[in-house]
């Protein structure tokens, strides 16, 4: 099994949409897990009009089973649902009420063990990291951690210290990369240079196609062949190629971020 964690530094860059799009374009069977303590997005969004039966309690139910059951292997398979229309994608949906996030802390270590012992690939949406509720056990178990952000000064600024914290937590045993949503003034090369982290893929800013994944909007006829979905496939290829082999040297490309920007970002790292 390979566990791939998607995270954000804050500012709602589209982590859940990216995780779902990545799962839908994965070339083999894959499990998508919503592990954001602040709440789920896939059930009330993409799956809102697609569910025809009960979906079970998901992550919260698994946490309750872990609390009350023996300290053995988690009954993970009992809490998964298939994503309609995506036969090779299963979902462990997250908590509905953020107040239930406090019950998840004791689950992360056992869930990490269950996910890494399961055959196939797992894509875990961890949401924003950096707070006390960050599921560190899942990050430690991951083969790849991808931070999703927009190339804006505010998001690059907040990403810096969180990437530093990730490196302190993971060392060299886990590959860390970036996924850029191309809605901002700076290029991938500029962001790479400031953050010292490779950009694995750039996703186009495509609100109409993104709403299909985030809100369950009706797709256009060209959705399956859209640039957004082709970019998800590219991201998946880069993640699979990068896992366990993060390059240490980033090739210098393009122009530098203006001095004022670089100073601002560097000042908080």
Secondary structure in CASP SS format (residue, H / E / C, confidence):
PFRMAT SS
TARGET T0000
AUTHOR 0000-0000-0000
METHOD secondary structure of the structure
MODEL  1
X C 1.00
X E 1.00
X E 1.00
X E 1.00
X E 1.00
X E 1.00
X E 1.00
X E 1.00
X C 1.00
X C 1.00
X C 1.00
X C 1.00
X C 1.00
X C 1.00
X H 1.00
X H 1.00
X H 1.00
X H 1.00
X H 1.00
X H 1.00
X H 1.00
X H 1.00
X H 1.00
X H 1.00
X C 1.00
X C 1.00
X C 1.00
X C 1.00
X C 1.00
X E 1.00
X E 1.00
X E 1.00
X E 1.00
X E 1.00
X C 1.00
X C 1.00
X C 1.00
X C 1.00
X C 1.00
X C 1.00
X C 1.00
X C 1.00
X C 1.00
X C 1.00
X C 1.00
X C 1.00
X C 1.00
X C 1.00
X C 1.00
X C 1.00
X C 1.00
X C 1.00
X C 1.00
X C 1.00
X C 1.00
X C 1.00
X C 1.00
X H 1.00
X H 1.00
X H 1.00
X H 1.00
X H 1.00
X H 1.00
X H 1.00
X H 1.00
X H 1.00
X H 1.00
X H 1.00
X C 1.00
X C 1.00
X C 1.00
X C 1.00
X C 1.00
X C 1.00
X C 1.00
X H 1.00
X H 1.00
X H 1.00
X H 1.00
X C 1.00
X E 1.00
X E 1.00
X C 1.00
X C 1.00
X C 1.00
X C 1.00
X C 1.00
X C 1.00
X E 1.00
X E 1.00
X E 1.00
X E 1.00
X C 1.00
X C 1.00
X C 1.00
X C 1.00
X C 1.00
X H 1.00
X H 1.00
X H 1.00
X H 1.00
X H 1.00
X H 1.00
X H 1.00
X C 1.00
X C 1.00
X C 1.00
X H 1.00
X H 1.00
X H 1.00
X H 1.00
X H 1.00
X H 1.00
X H 1.00
X H 1.00
X H 1.00
X C 1.00
X C 1.00
X C 1.00
X C 1.00
X E 1.00
X E 1.00
X E 1.00
X E 1.00
X E 1.00
X E 1.00
X E 1.00
X E 1.00
X C 1.00
X C 1.00
X C 1.00
X C 1.00
X C 1.00
X C 1.00
X C 1.00
X H 1.00
X H 1.00
X H 1.00
X H 1.00
X H 1.00
X H 1.00
X C 1.00
X C 1.00
X E 1.00
X E 1.00
X E 1.00
X E 1.00
X E 1.00
X E 1.00
X E 1.00
X C 1.00
X C 1.00
X H 1.00
X H 1.00
X H 1.00
X H 1.00
X H 1.00
X H 1.00
X H 1.00
X H 1.00
X H 1.00
X H 1.00
X H 1.00
X H 1.00
X H 1.00
X H 1.00
X H 1.00
X H 1.00
X H 1.00
X H 1.00
X C 1.00
X C 1.00
X C 1.00
X C 1.00
X E 1.00
X E 1.00
X E 1.00
X E 1.00
X E 1.00
X E 1.00
X E 1.00
X C 1.00
X C 1.00
X C 1.00
X C 1.00
X C 1.00
X C 1.00
X H 1.00
X H 1.00
X H 1.00
X H 1.00
X H 1.00
X H 1.00
X H 1.00
X H 1.00
X C 1.00
X C 1.00
X C 1.00
X E 1.00
X E 1.00
X E 1.00
X E 1.00
X E 1.00
X C 1.00
X C 1.00
X C 1.00
X H 1.00
X H 1.00
X H 1.00
X H 1.00
X H 1.00
X H 1.00
X H 1.00
X H 1.00
X H 1.00
X C 1.00
X C 1.00
X C 1.00
X C 1.00
X C 1.00
X C 1.00
X C 1.00
X H 1.00
X H 1.00
X H 1.00
X C 1.00
X H 1.00
X H 1.00
X H 1.00
X H 1.00
X H 1.00
X H 1.00
X H 1.00
X H 1.00
X H 1.00
X H 1.00
X H 1.00
X H 1.00
X H 1.00
X H 1.00
X H 1.00
X H 1.00
X C 1.00
X C 1.00
X C 1.00
X C 1.00
X C 1.00
X C 1.00
X C 1.00
X C 1.00
X C 1.00
X C 1.00
X C 1.00
X C 1.00
X C 1.00
X C 1.00
X C 1.00
X C 1.00
X H 1.00
X H 1.00
X H 1.00
X H 1.00
X H 1.00
X H 1.00
X H 1.00
X H 1.00
X C 1.00
X C 1.00
X C 1.00
END
